[in-house]
Amino acid sequence: MSGFEFIKSKELRQTLENSIEYIYTLYERAKNGEEKQLYKEETYRVIILYVISVIEAVLFYFYKERGEKIESFEYKYINQLPQSYTHTLKKDMPIVVAVQEKIEKSQVGLYELIKFFRGKKLIKESTASDILELNDIRNTFHLNKARTKRCDIKQVESALKLLVHTIENAPKALKIN
């Protein structure tokens, strides 16, 4: 048993299982004392990338399975009022009137998923915060961002615990409707 029995899609389940196997292989290799520090740190970063990607995939799976939708507002039929209308704090900016329409978000990211599950009380606040903090580390993969957050073995082990916690607790999200 892989821990992903709750996922109906064989393809997704296999992808997640392969990712977990890859994470474990990287983790074991990085612990090898012979590797250079740069190799270890970059490997830790890859592990965190994979861990947060697996967590995101699991959350997105439950979001889709629940059949609920995350909505946002879109502004249509925007019309600018005459310049005589001003805002007390932004006198030099135009005032507009628009129709505000709720629409289903076409792309849902990790932050929206966390916000959705928080709102449904399907994720603990501490777990949500841990996932978002881990996501901040993942975002250091963008090479144009400063790598102010270093990756070390403690962060990796914490990320792996969070991954196990997510997988073990995720099936509860389908039971509450």
Secondary structure, DSSP 4 states (H G I P E B T S, - for coil): --S-TT---HHHHHHHHHHHHHHHHHHHHHT-TTS-HHHHHHHHHHHHHHHHHHHHHHHHHHHHHHT---EEEEEEEEEEPPTT---SS-TTS--EEEEEEEEE-SS--HHHHHHHHHHTT-S-HHHHHHHHHHHHHHGGGSTTS---S---HHHHHHHHHHHHHHHHHTTHHHH--
